[in-house]
Amino acid sequence: MIKAFRMMAPFIKKYRWKYIIGALFLIIVDGLSLLVPQVIRQFTDWVQFSQLSQERILQSAGWMILLGVLISGGRFLWRMLLYGTSRDLEYDLRDHLFKHFLTLDADFYNKSKVGDLMAHATNDISTVRMAMGPGIMLIVDSLFMTILTVFMMVYTVGLKTAAVGLLALPVISIVVRLFSTKMHARSLAVQNSFSAMTDIVQENLSGVRVIKTYGIEKEREKEFEKNNKDYMEKNLKQIKISGLFDPLITGISGISFVIFMVYGTQQIFVGALTLGDFLAVVNYLFMIVWPLVALGMVFSMFQRGVASMERLQAIHKEQSSLVEKENPVVLKNPSGKISFENVSFHYPNGPEILKDINLEIPAGQSLAILGKTGSGKTTLVSLILRVYDATKGRVALENVDIRDLSLANLRENIAYAPQDNFLFSKSIEDNIAFSSQEKVSKERVVEAAKFADIHEDIMKFPDKYETMVGERGVTLSGGQKQRISIARAYLKDAPVIILDDSLSAVDTETEENILEGLEKIKEQTLILISQRISTVKEADHIIVLDEGRIVQRGKHEELLKEEGLYKRIYEKQLLEDRLKEEG
């Protein structure tokens, strides 16, 4: 628990004065509330001893009205400060977590589930907010209300009589300690189960079209029902603890109250207490029940909060394996020369994906990478982008090891159209302009769309460039998504452009138009990944990857003269094209 709260220290420190002032107002309100029984006590004694007068009635009424106004005003202030600050804290935590997510590398996301990460950003942070807002309020209120009430009881009737009414306090402290460990373990289990359920929902919603296509709705319903039931059962186990705790505290308090009622009545008969004293203590006992019951609420709230803090802390402990140098080299206006020097790569605990890659891509020239699925094509360009670090050798830009550059400086000089062509739930214009950190003119967006041969398609949509593409571009065809991704890369105007199988879903005519446009970009280094000969044949340099090794390199004409993988792929695709024409 202490380690979890250490993570919160910087955030709490930022708002410490709001917390302190809010707590002070809460304590003042508690103190004012405890004066009400004293007014009732005085008034009752005046009635009991026939000392009541018009002046004393007005005096008592005036005190009650004044206390009521002050208590209401103070309660408003502490609520604004403590509850408002918990919302500020929630904002900071969520903002900090999102920024931390963006610093983590591909390895982290390969082993993490999106639903679980979503649960961290939503449910866990909301639970922490409850602990740091209402939770802190309940702690301060319970602690000071108990202390002040005990003081006022002793002040009113003396230590011996007050002690009779306070028999519940030591018993309650033992109960809290006994329930603590079980509640924490069950709270953590609830949070983990919620994460698993969120992941199932996210995964099934993302793949709902595949589910419907295969007609496996019932199977997915059963899987969700299983996770939902697990979440319910873990919640019920937690409720059993909190459900037992609250009535147990109330019951102990009730027994203590009954004992004092019997004892106090006897004291009135023997003249040791006045009726006013008795009513004042009864009021104090009613007032002290709330802090005791609140202990149960804060107990549950903080155990859930601590469980969420520990889950958030585990995420914040995750660090990117891509270490940046403190004083990195800064490249300004690089020409785009890229080199691989004896580079090998394997994923953690996995076999080698790339083996002894030696390659130089001159500035302003094009390189095409051809190979079978799983040959290492995408992994090779991932090393250029430093999504991963080479496990052996070095990758260089302008003869500078890319590990000596900052990630920002490296990636600002590379435009990348990835294989999955991810589009955001924004307009087509926003998606094309996404790669630019500055405001882009409509003319530049249209220019990029024309380059990618998508402009005419866009103009056919009712809202044209303002058309919303839906989540992950669901309203567009595969070819349209690829061309928007190419337009995005073109608009970035970086020295290096990487197109990772970005023409696989476009027709032959569109492919030719895009390739003609790419040939005109002489000042930029172009890297094309494809399994189609038609895409790569005009490149300045072609390499063929097979099982992570460069098995062939040269120009199209040169490679056709060799007996190798390139020629076999060419002849196979040539045959497929002839069969299509004949069919």
HUJOGI-V82567 format. One record per backbone hydrogen bond with DSSP energy under -0.5 kcal/mol. NH is the residue of the N-H (numbers start at 1). CO is the residue of the C=O. If there is no record, write none. Layout:
BEGIN
nh->NH co->CO
nh->NH co->CO
END
This chain:
BEGIN
nh->5 co->1
nh->6 co->2
nh->7 co->3
nh->8 co->4
nh->9 co->5
nh->9 co->6
nh->11 co->8
nh->12 co->8
nh->13 co->9
nh->14 co->10
nh->15 co->11
nh->15 co->12
nh->16 co->13
nh->19 co->15
nh->20 co->16
nh->21 co->17
nh->22 co->18
nh->23 co->19
nh->24 co->20
nh->25 co->21
nh->26 co->22
nh->27 co->23
nh->28 co->24
nh->29 co->25
nh->30 co->26
nh->31 co->27
nh->32 co->28
nh->33 co->29
nh->34 co->30
nh->35 co->32
nh->36 co->32
nh->36 co->33
nh->37 co->33
nh->39 co->35
nh->40 co->36
nh->41 co->37
nh->42 co->38
nh->43 co->39
nh->44 co->40
nh->45 co->41
nh->46 co->42
nh->47 co->43
nh->48 co->44
nh->49 co->45
nh->50 co->47
nh->51 co->46
nh->52 co->46
nh->57 co->53
nh->58 co->54
nh->59 co->55
nh->60 co->56
nh->61 co->57
nh->62 co->58
nh->63 co->59
nh->64 co->60
nh->65 co->61
nh->66 co->62
nh->67 co->63
nh->68 co->64
nh->69 co->65
nh->70 co->66
nh->71 co->67
nh->72 co->68
nh->73 co->69
nh->74 co->70
nh->75 co->71
nh->76 co->72
nh->77 co->73
nh->78 co->74
nh->79 co->75
nh->80 co->76
nh->81 co->77
nh->82 co->78
nh->83 co->79
nh->84 co->79
nh->84 co->80
nh->85 co->81
nh->86 co->82
nh->87 co->83
nh->88 co->84
nh->89 co->85
nh->90 co->86
nh->91 co->87
nh->92 co->88
nh->93 co->89
nh->94 co->90
nh->95 co->91
nh->96 co->92
nh->97 co->93
nh->98 co->94
nh->99 co->95
nh->100 co->96
nh->101 co->97
nh->102 co->98
nh->103 co->99
nh->103 co->100
nh->104 co->100
nh->104 co->101
nh->106 co->387
nh->108 co->105
nh->109 co->105
nh->110 co->106
nh->111 co->107
nh->112 co->108
nh->117 co->113
nh->118 co->114
nh->119 co->115
nh->120 co->116
nh->121 co->117
nh->122 co->118
nh->124 co->119
nh->125 co->120
nh->126 co->122
nh->127 co->123
nh->128 co->124
nh->129 co->125
nh->130 co->126
nh->131 co->127
nh->132 co->128
nh->133 co->129
nh->135 co->130
nh->136 co->131
nh->137 co->133
nh->138 co->134
nh->139 co->135
nh->140 co->136
nh->141 co->137
nh->142 co->138
nh->143 co->139
nh->144 co->140
nh->145 co->141
nh->146 co->142
nh->147 co->143
nh->148 co->144
nh->149 co->145
nh->150 co->146
nh->151 co->147
nh->152 co->148
nh->153 co->149
nh->154 co->150
nh->155 co->151
nh->156 co->152
nh->157 co->153
nh->158 co->154
nh->162 co->158
nh->163 co->159
nh->164 co->160
nh->165 co->161
nh->166 co->162
nh->167 co->164
nh->169 co->166
nh->171 co->167
nh->172 co->168
nh->173 co->169
nh->174 co->170
nh->175 co->171
nh->176 co->172
nh->177 co->173
nh->178 co->174
nh->179 co->175
nh->180 co->176
nh->181 co->177
nh->183 co->179
nh->184 co->180
nh->185 co->181
nh->186 co->182
nh->187 co->183
nh->188 co->184
nh->189 co->185
nh->190 co->186
nh->191 co->187
nh->192 co->188
nh->193 co->189
nh->194 co->190
nh->195 co->191
nh->196 co->192
nh->197 co->193
nh->198 co->194
nh->199 co->195
nh->200 co->196
nh->201 co->197
nh->202 co->198
nh->203 co->199
nh->204 co->200
nh->205 co->201
nh->206 co->202
nh->207 co->203
nh->208 co->205
nh->211 co->207
nh->212 co->208
nh->213 co->209
nh->214 co->210
nh->215 co->211
nh->216 co->211
nh->220 co->216
nh->221 co->217
nh->222 co->218
nh->223 co->219
nh->224 co->220
nh->225 co->221
nh->226 co->222
nh->227 co->223
nh->228 co->224
nh->229 co->225
nh->230 co->226
nh->231 co->227
nh->232 co->228
nh->233 co->229
nh->234 co->230
nh->235 co->231
nh->236 co->232
nh->237 co->233
nh->238 co->234
nh->239 co->235
nh->240 co->236
nh->241 co->237
nh->242 co->238
nh->243 co->239
nh->244 co->240
nh->245 co->241
nh->246 co->242
nh->247 co->243
nh->248 co->244
nh->249 co->245
nh->250 co->246
nh->251 co->247
nh->252 co->248
nh->253 co->249
nh->254 co->250
nh->255 co->251
nh->256 co->252
nh->257 co->253
nh->258 co->254
nh->259 co->255
nh->260 co->256
nh->261 co->257
nh->262 co->258
nh->263 co->259
nh->264 co->260
nh->265 co->261
nh->266 co->262
nh->267 co->263
nh->268 co->264
nh->269 co->265
nh->270 co->266
nh->271 co->268
nh->272 co->267
nh->273 co->267
nh->278 co->274
nh->279 co->275
nh->280 co->276
nh->281 co->277
nh->282 co->278
nh->283 co->279
nh->284 co->280
nh->285 co->281
nh->286 co->282
nh->287 co->283
nh->288 co->284
nh->289 co->285
nh->290 co->286
nh->291 co->287
nh->292 co->288
nh->293 co->289
nh->294 co->290
nh->295 co->291
nh->296 co->292
nh->296 co->293
nh->297 co->293
nh->298 co->294
nh->299 co->295
nh->300 co->296
nh->301 co->297
nh->302 co->298
nh->303 co->299
nh->304 co->300
nh->305 co->301
nh->306 co->302
nh->307 co->303
nh->308 co->304
nh->309 co->305
nh->310 co->306
nh->311 co->307
nh->312 co->308
nh->313 co->309
nh->314 co->310
nh->315 co->311
nh->316 co->312
nh->317 co->313
nh->318 co->314
nh->318 co->315
nh->323 co->321
nh->328 co->325
nh->329 co->404
nh->331 co->329
nh->332 co->330
nh->333 co->331
nh->338 co->361
nh->339 co->396
nh->340 co->359
nh->341 co->394
nh->342 co->340
nh->343 co->357
nh->344 co->392
nh->345 co->354
nh->347 co->351
nh->350 co->347
nh->353 co->345
nh->354 co->345
nh->355 co->548
nh->357 co->343
nh->358 co->356
nh->359 co->340
nh->361 co->338
nh->362 co->360
nh->365 co->362
nh->367 co->526
nh->368 co->541
nh->369 co->528
nh->370 co->368
nh->370 co->543
nh->371 co->530
nh->372 co->545
nh->375 co->372
nh->380 co->376
nh->381 co->377
nh->382 co->378
nh->383 co->379
nh->384 co->380
nh->385 co->381
nh->387 co->382
nh->388 co->382
nh->391 co->344
nh->392 co->344
nh->394 co->341
nh->396 co->339
nh->397 co->400
nh->398 co->337
nh->400 co->397
nh->401 co->399
nh->402 co->395
nh->404 co->401
nh->405 co->402
nh->406 co->329
nh->410 co->406
nh->411 co->407
nh->412 co->408
nh->413 co->410
nh->414 co->411
nh->415 co->496
nh->417 co->498
nh->418 co->416
nh->421 co->418
nh->426 co->424
nh->428 co->467
nh->429 co->465
nh->431 co->427
nh->432 co->428
nh->433 co->429
nh->434 co->431
nh->435 co->432
nh->436 co->433
nh->445 co->441
nh->446 co->442
nh->447 co->443
nh->448 co->444
nh->449 co->445
nh->450 co->446
nh->451 co->447
nh->452 co->448
nh->453 co->450
nh->454 co->449
nh->455 co->449
nh->458 co->454
nh->459 co->455
nh->460 co->456
nh->460 co->457
nh->461 co->457
nh->461 co->458
nh->464 co->461
nh->466 co->463
nh->467 co->464
nh->469 co->426
nh->472 co->423
nh->473 co->470
nh->474 co->471
nh->475 co->469
nh->476 co->473
nh->481 co->477
nh->482 co->478
nh->483 co->479
nh->484 co->480
nh->485 co->481
nh->486 co->482
nh->487 co->483
nh->488 co->484
nh->489 co->485
nh->490 co->486
nh->491 co->487
nh->492 co->488
nh->493 co->489
nh->493 co->490
nh->496 co->413
nh->497 co->525
nh->498 co->415
nh->499 co->527
nh->500 co->417
nh->500 co->498
nh->501 co->499
nh->501 co->529
nh->504 co->501
nh->506 co->503
nh->511 co->507
nh->512 co->508
nh->513 co->509
nh->514 co->510
nh->515 co->511
nh->516 co->512
nh->517 co->513
nh->518 co->514
nh->519 co->515
nh->520 co->516
nh->520 co->517
nh->521 co->518
nh->522 co->520
nh->525 co->495
nh->526 co->365
nh->527 co->497
nh->528 co->367
nh->529 co->499
nh->530 co->369
nh->533 co->531
nh->535 co->532
nh->536 co->532
nh->537 co->533
nh->539 co->536
nh->541 co->366
nh->542 co->554
nh->543 co->368
nh->544 co->552
nh->545 co->370
nh->545 co->543
nh->546 co->549
nh->548 co->375
nh->549 co->546
nh->551 co->544
nh->551 co->549
nh->552 co->544
nh->554 co->542
nh->556 co->537
nh->559 co->555
nh->560 co->556
nh->561 co->557
nh->561 co->558
nh->562 co->559
nh->564 co->562
nh->568 co->564
nh->569 co->565
nh->570 co->566
nh->571 co->567
nh->572 co->568
nh->573 co->569
nh->574 co->570
nh->575 co->571
nh->576 co->572
nh->577 co->573
nh->578 co->574
nh->579 co->575
nh->580 co->576
nh->581 co->577
nh->582 co->578
nh->583 co->579
END
